[in-house]
């Protein structure tokens, strides 16, 4: 079946989002334990907060050994940093424009929170204008690799899962849940050092590989040209 919709991850696929994830920034600022770090990551990525104070209200009861003002200061600083850090990855705009010209619908399925998505919207306006669908963890209440996020995306796209592609840099978060649902998968191996254990499992035949893999965005367009 020919492709009808191409979904992308945002971070490290369409846009660079800084050297550290938000949860790791919180861990460093607040000296969090690993358990606290994971909890903070889940909260900020699935809470529909659109202001720093809404996140503070959520984090204070989750971090009882920290003072509320300490949390508030960290949230305000990290919120600003995360918004400013987002930058378009070279080649992303041209790729999306060409895919649109081919008649494909485009969307994003991303684990993100409001400041990062605002950074994407403000700093990458040419990309967001090309998107037909946006499925964001903090809006939907589900965090990848939850199947619910991918099911919602396919349902909204209005076409069979096998007519949808998922493009991302993470096998565990992007490709595996999409494949289970029946979507086609394209792995952008921009950070292979982070995926070595999974690459080894695929080479040993313990996990199924993606439908296609590239090292950078510039290698994606010929695949869809050949599919059309």
Secondary structure in CASP SS format (residue, H / E / C, confidence):
PFRMAT SS
TARGET T0000
AUTHOR 0000-0000-0000
METHOD secondary structure of the structure
MODEL  1
X C 1.00
X C 1.00
X C 1.00
X C 1.00
X E 1.00
X E 1.00
X E 1.00
X E 1.00
X C 1.00
X C 1.00
X E 1.00
X C 1.00
X C 1.00
X C 1.00
X E 1.00
X E 1.00
X C 1.00
X C 1.00
X C 1.00
X C 1.00
X C 1.00
X H 1.00
X H 1.00
X H 1.00
X H 1.00
X H 1.00
X H 1.00
X H 1.00
X H 1.00
X H 1.00
X C 1.00
X C 1.00
X C 1.00
X H 1.00
X H 1.00
X H 1.00
X H 1.00
X H 1.00
X H 1.00
X H 1.00
X H 1.00
X H 1.00
X H 1.00
X H 1.00
X H 1.00
X H 1.00
X C 1.00
X C 1.00
X C 1.00
X C 1.00
X C 1.00
X H 1.00
X H 1.00
X H 1.00
X H 1.00
X H 1.00
X H 1.00
X H 1.00
X H 1.00
X H 1.00
X H 1.00
X H 1.00
X C 1.00
X C 1.00
X C 1.00
X C 1.00
X C 1.00
X H 1.00
X H 1.00
X H 1.00
X H 1.00
X H 1.00
X H 1.00
X H 1.00
X H 1.00
X H 1.00
X H 1.00
X H 1.00
X H 1.00
X H 1.00
X H 1.00
X H 1.00
X H 1.00
X H 1.00
X H 1.00
X C 1.00
X E 1.00
X E 1.00
X C 1.00
X C 1.00
X C 1.00
X H 1.00
X H 1.00
X H 1.00
X H 1.00
X H 1.00
X H 1.00
X H 1.00
X H 1.00
X H 1.00
X H 1.00
X C 1.00
X C 1.00
X C 1.00
X E 1.00
X E 1.00
X E 1.00
X E 1.00
X E 1.00
X E 1.00
X C 1.00
X C 1.00
X C 1.00
X H 1.00
X H 1.00
X H 1.00
X H 1.00
X H 1.00
X H 1.00
X H 1.00
X H 1.00
X H 1.00
X H 1.00
X C 1.00
X H 1.00
X H 1.00
X H 1.00
X H 1.00
X C 1.00
X C 1.00
X C 1.00
X C 1.00
X E 1.00
X E 1.00
X E 1.00
X E 1.00
X H 1.00
X H 1.00
X H 1.00
X H 1.00
X C 1.00
X C 1.00
X C 1.00
X C 1.00
X C 1.00
X C 1.00
X H 1.00
X H 1.00
X H 1.00
X H 1.00
X H 1.00
X H 1.00
X H 1.00
X H 1.00
X H 1.00
X H 1.00
X H 1.00
X C 1.00
X C 1.00
X C 1.00
X H 1.00
X H 1.00
X H 1.00
X E 1.00
X E 1.00
X E 1.00
X E 1.00
X E 1.00
X C 1.00
X C 1.00
X H 1.00
X H 1.00
X H 1.00
X H 1.00
X H 1.00
X H 1.00
X H 1.00
X H 1.00
X H 1.00
X H 1.00
X H 1.00
X C 1.00
X C 1.00
X E 1.00
X E 1.00
X E 1.00
X E 1.00
X E 1.00
X C 1.00
X C 1.00
X C 1.00
X H 1.00
X H 1.00
X H 1.00
X C 1.00
X H 1.00
X H 1.00
X H 1.00
X H 1.00
X H 1.00
X H 1.00
X H 1.00
X H 1.00
X C 1.00
X C 1.00
X C 1.00
X C 1.00
X C 1.00
X C 1.00
X C 1.00
X C 1.00
X E 1.00
X E 1.00
X E 1.00
X C 1.00
X C 1.00
X H 1.00
X H 1.00
X H 1.00
X C 1.00
X H 1.00
X H 1.00
X H 1.00
X H 1.00
X H 1.00
X H 1.00
X H 1.00
X C 1.00
END
